[in-house]
Amino acid sequence: MDVNREGLIDFPQIGPLPVAGMTLKEMRSFLKKQAEQIVGTSISTTMGRLRSIQVFALGEVEKPGPYLVSALATVTDALVMAGGPSGIGSLRDIQIRRKNKTVDRLDFYDLLQTGDRSRDITLQNSDVIFVPPVGDLVGIAGNVKRPAIYELKEKKDLASILTLAGGVIPSAYKQHIQVERFLGHEKRICVDINLEEVSDKPFLLRDGDLVKVFPVIAKDANVIYIYGNFNRPGKYQWKEGMKVNDIIKKKEQLITDTYMDYALIKRLDRKTLQTFLIPFRLGEAINGNPAENVPLASQDQIYIFSRWFFIPKDQITISGEIRRPGTYQIEGNTKVKDVILLAEGLTRNAAFHAGEILRRTSEKTYKLIHFSPTRALKGMGNDNLLVRDGDKIIIHSIEEEKPVYNVTIKGEVRTPGEYILTKGETVADLIFRAGGLRDSAYLDEAELFRLKIVQGKSFDVKRMIFSPSRALERDPEHNIKLKPYDELMIKRIPEWRNVGTVMVRGEVVFPGNYTIEKGESLVSLLNRAGGYTGDAFLKGARLTRESVRISQQAHLKKIINMLEMDVAREAAAIETKAQTALDVEAMKESIKYRKDLLNKLKKIEAPGQICISFRPLDEMADARDNITLEDGDAIMIPEYPGTVHVLGMVYNATTFLYRPGMDLDEYLELGGGILPMGDKKRVYLEKADGRTLEIERGFKIFSANRYIPGIGGVTVEEGDSIIVPESPQLPGAGWKKTRDFVQFVYNTAASMAVLKYLFE
């Protein structure tokens, strides 16, 4: 008889017997009991090779798919083969589906926390293990046995999550547990809970909650502290009614030289939370004198002092060329040698015969005593003097004994500058100290200027010519020995130039960074770059130059400073100029408006653009636009934009497709028209090449004998930007001045082709 696919044995005279899920030993015992019901029957049970079955691990598992497993495999065996649940897979609702029905569910928490495998059933062929997404998650941190993130099931109260976490540890403060919770996908809140008050009414947790279990305050409640001259300082148990001599019972507990006539107790007043000091005589307290044997309170701090603490110590200060300058304590017989050795000795720059002691002789007078540090270190009496409290010892440097002279080298050396003159230094030596000659240095001739002081009243300058190349060859005629204040000038090779670089970007055949020759022109470089591509938009091409940018930026800064000073002066005079409170408010509003506009202007960086009319290269070759290039220039040839920008005070500031034949007003209508705070009398038209036109709006013909406000006949081209400025609508005093101020700022920005940046 064999076990069929349903786990049944068709036993004669008895019928089908279920054995699925039994071990071999259990099945033998079971069949033996069944066989005993039939007289004269014996039974032998053996097991052949285990067959394999196919199961499916699906849902949120690491490696979903079909798996061949042993016929005795359980749910956990199959999950291990599938890599287990994924990061978002549930551990608490693992479903076993058989013939499209859920026959069981496995909660891994039962297995992991209690070892319960009762739901880890044996699988059958074609079973599906389905892991759904994780359910509600709650984190718990702090003073619990198993801090972690837990998945909630039916029980969602705080007590249940604490049980999952193994409960709180002894140091947990149960009266303050905090739950951080996200509320309505809008904000996060905190809920404080006293665990002892929620036993009757469970506190329910929500998905995303974080439970924090804080520790009790790490401060002992029944202790006192002893500090200072005590053999075993630290904390001691405090008991009700305890006094000083209950803890300091005998003098043997104290360190030698303890001061017995004074000690302190530092105590906290629980009502005011202020500390105060209680002095007492330690010796009398140990002897039991009631007046000094102070009653102690919990958290008291007892300070016991050494008798030396109250005796001021003699100190001296040593500075200068000493290894460890500073202040040192001395005894009554300390000498200079002792102090120098205490400070770890002299430095290598110490002047061996130049030391001083500055000593106070009275409240207002000092005495200066000279000594030799080397003789003091040898113990010679006249120099190894006794020092006194308050003495200041100074060890001088050898650099103070001789004057320091400088020489200067300028021009074509790698590190020009001023250098200290060394003994016997020559021209070649100084050139080497300055990093050597540059490639641009003129080797045949250089100059040496020598200063000669005449009787301390005047000076003469002598000019000497030498050859740097022959000086470096150590020719004594040219390798001149230097004197104090000499100045060398290494000349540059005539017509020497630095190679320049120009950046070419955009619609040229070969964009990139190009090295230029001296005097190279714009057309020459564009030809080297292969010329324009078919998509080059020449009306929008621009050339920028760093020197122009610096000049523009300086000019812009100067204007901003001037306007800021004007605004500041007006702000200071508001109270005197204004007639009424309404005027004061109006002028303040005007000043605020102007300051805001200046702040915008400050953020703008000048482009450094040079206005050039780019054309086909054969037409530009002999034109005035074919300028000479400089190092750092940048050329940008854009492609056809196919758009027109409408910016500023319009209802719909955006970019529109370019439509040939449309005039400026028609583009403004596409932008929804001018806003009430926009300037209806003038607009700016920034051309693609950076030029900006100020256009006044008048009246244009709408139909026969009918005119409407607008601009007629102003051509708008591809790549242009239409900018409607703001017209400040401010009441009362200062309105006209504000309007003029705004127009001046706009005109300044327009002149530098940066007006549109005020509206971005």
TAPE-V313609 format. One record per backbone hydrogen bond with DSSP energy under -1.0 kcal/mol. CO is the residue of the C=O (numbers start at 1). NH is the residue of the N-H. If there is no record, write none. Layout:
CO	NH
CO	NH
//
This chain:
4	7
7	19
7	20
8	4
9	11
9	17
11	14
11	15
15	11
17	9
19	22
23	27
24	28
25	29
26	30
27	31
28	32
29	33
30	34
31	35
32	36
34	37
35	38
38	41
51	71
53	69
54	126
55	67
56	129
57	65
58	131
59	61
60	86
65	57
67	55
69	53
70	73
73	123
74	78
75	79
76	80
77	81
78	82
79	84
80	83
82	63
84	62
86	89
88	134
91	108
94	106
95	130
96	103
96	104
97	128
101	98
104	96
106	94
107	110
108	112
109	113
110	114
110	116
117	120
119	121
121	75
124	127
127	56
128	97
129	58
130	95
131	60
132	90
136	152
137	208
138	150
139	211
141	213
142	144
143	169
148	140
150	138
156	205
157	161
158	162
159	163
160	164
161	165
162	167
163	166
165	146
167	145
169	172
171	216
173	176
174	195
177	193
178	212
179	191
180	210
181	189
183	186
183	187
187	183
189	181
191	179
193	177
194	197
203	158
206	209
209	139
210	180
211	141
212	178
213	143
214	173
217	219
222	238
223	299
224	236
225	302
226	234
227	304
228	230
229	255
234	226
236	224
239	242
242	296
243	246
244	247
244	248
250	253
251	254
253	231
257	307
260	283
263	280
264	303
265	278
266	301
267	276
269	273
274	269
276	267
278	265
280	263
281	285
282	286
283	287
284	289
285	288
289	292
289	293
292	294
294	244
297	300
300	225
301	266
302	227
303	264
304	229
305	259
306	309
314	330
315	390
316	328
317	393
318	326
319	395
320	322
321	347
326	318
328	316
331	334
334	387
335	339
336	340
337	341
338	342
339	343
340	345
341	344
343	324
345	323
347	350
349	398
351	354
352	374
354	396
355	371
356	394
357	369
358	392
359	367
365	361
365	362
367	359
369	357
371	355
372	376
373	377
374	378
375	380
376	379
380	383
380	384
383	385
385	336
388	391
391	317
392	358
393	319
394	356
395	321
396	351
397	400
398	401
405	421
406	485
407	419
408	488
409	417
410	490
411	413
412	438
417	409
419	407
422	425
425	482
426	430
427	431
428	432
429	433
430	434
431	436
432	435
434	415
436	414
438	441
440	493
443	469
446	466
447	489
448	464
449	487
450	462
452	460
454	457
454	458
458	454
460	452
462	450
464	448
466	446
467	471
468	472
470	475
471	474
475	478
475	479
478	480
480	427
483	486
486	408
487	449
488	410
489	447
490	412
491	442
493	496
500	516
501	632
502	514
503	635
504	512
505	637
506	508
507	533
512	504
514	502
517	520
520	629
521	525
522	526
523	527
524	528
525	529
526	531
527	530
529	510
531	509
533	536
535	640
537	540
538	541
542	636
543	610
544	634
545	549
546	550
547	551
548	552
549	553
550	554
551	555
552	556
553	557
554	558
555	559
556	560
557	561
558	562
559	563
560	564
561	565
562	566
563	567
564	568
565	569
566	570
567	571
568	572
569	573
571	574
573	577
574	578
580	584
581	585
582	586
583	587
584	588
585	589
586	590
587	591
588	592
589	593
590	594
591	595
592	596
593	597
594	598
595	599
596	600
597	601
598	602
601	604
608	545
612	614
616	619
616	620
617	621
620	623
623	626
625	627
627	522
630	633
633	503
634	544
635	505
636	542
637	507
638	537
642	658
643	719
644	656
645	722
647	724
648	650
649	675
654	646
656	644
659	662
663	667
664	668
665	669
666	670
667	671
668	673
669	672
671	652
673	651
675	678
677	727
681	697
683	695
684	723
685	693
686	721
687	690
691	687
693	685
695	683
698	710
700	708
703	706
706	702
706	703
708	700
710	698
714	664
717	720
720	645
721	686
722	647
723	684
724	649
725	679
732	735
734	738
735	739
736	740
737	741
738	742
739	743
740	744
741	745
742	746
743	747
744	748
745	749
746	750
747	751
749	754
750	753
754	757
755	758
756	759
//
